[in-house]
């Protein structure tokens, strides 16, 4: 799993390469909100619109440091993608935040069983999502420019 090494952790955030985050959500407006919010800080975001596309990005781009997965997507669900990530030796430690609509407690339990790092219910606060993403990616608070809520 790509991670911040100690040399890059000692560099100012402005001199470090952005942290690559994959956002997989079949609702384009949700992906755009997340992308705009995360790119206010030290993140570079790649959007995928279904589970198969998310896996393709993970196969193609070795520098993804964190994944945000919507549960309900075409092709493969967020749970399907999470299961494949956890089964892959190269990706199994990758932090994964699951995004879902309210009332999906059974899927929440399954996501926890599969090793989800976090579970957030839509509608979510972009500010809280940013803060949790930054925390899981190892971003120091003084490096983050979190701004106000957007949704």
N, C-alpha and C positions, 0 to 999 in steps of 0.2 A: 504494500500500500504506500502511495506517495505520502510523505509527511514532511513537516518543516524540520530541517536539521538544525543543530545548534549554531552553525555559522550563520544561517539565514535568520535565526531568531535574534541574533545580536545586531543585525542590520536594521536601520530605520525602515519602517513599513514602505516608505516612498521608494526605497532602493530595491525592495524584494519583488520577485515575480508575483503576480496576483495568484491567489488561491483559487484553483479551478473547482467549481461546483456544477454538478449536473442536476438540472431541475426537470423532472418528468411529470407532466400534467397534460391531459388532453384538452383542457380549457385554456386556449391561448391567452386570454386576458389575465388569468391567474399566473401563468408563467411570466408574462410581461411585468406584472406588479412585483413578483419576487425578484426578477432580474434587475429591475430598476432599483429596488431597495438594496439588494446585495452589492450592486456595482457602485453604490455610494461609499463603500468601504473597500477593503483590499481583496475583492473577489472578482473573478472572471466567470461568467455564467454561460453554460451551453444548455439550450432548451431541447427537450425531446417531447413528442406529442403522443407517444404510446410506449408500452413496455418493450416491444421489440426494438424500437429506435433507441431506447435507453441502453439496452444491452449492446447494441451496435456502437454507440458512443463509448461505452466502457471498454469494449474490445479495441477500438481504434485509438483512443486517447488515454495513454498510460498515466497522465498527470492529474486525473480527477481525484480530489482529496475528500469530497463529501458529496452525498447524493440526497436529494429531496424527491420522494416518490409519492404521487397520488395513488390511493388504493384502487380506485375504479378507473381503469384505462382500457382502451381497445388492445387487441393482439394478446398482450400479457398484462395481468394486473400488477399493481405495486407489490403484492405479496409474492407473486411469481418471480418478479425481478429480484426482490429481497432474498428469496430462497436460492436463486442462482448465484447471487453475489456471495452469500454465506457458504455456498458449496465450492466456490472458486478460491484456491489457495492464494492467488494473487490479490483478490479483492476482499477476502473474508473479514478483514479488520476495518474495512471502509465504513466510516460513520454514515448512518442512514436515518433520515428523518421522514416519517410517514405522515402524509397529509390526507385527511378524509373528512367527509361530511359527518354531521352529528348522527348518533344512533347506530353506529356500527361496532358495538362492543365485542361481538364475536371476532371480527377482523382485527380489532385492537389486541385481543388476547393472542391471536395467531401471529401478529406482527411482533409482539413481545417474545413469543416462543422462538421465532426465527431470528431474534437478535436485533430488533430495531433499536436505534440509539435514542429515539424520541418519537413521540406520537402527538401530532397537533390536529385539532379539530377546526374545520372551516365553519364559519368565517374565522380567520385567525388575525391577530395583530401583526402586520408586517414588522413592526418594531421588535416584538417578542420573537418572531421567527428569525430576524437578523441577529438578535442577541444570542439565541441558542445556537445558530449556525456558527457565529463567531467563537462561541465557547467550545463547541465540538472541534472546530478547526484550529484551536489554539491561538486565536487572535487576542492580544492584550487589549484591555479596555481603552487605554489611551491611544491605540492605533485605530480604533473603530470610530467612524463618524455615522452615528445611527439616525440622526434626524428625527422627524416626527412620524406619526402614523400616516399611512397612505390609504388605508381601507377601513 
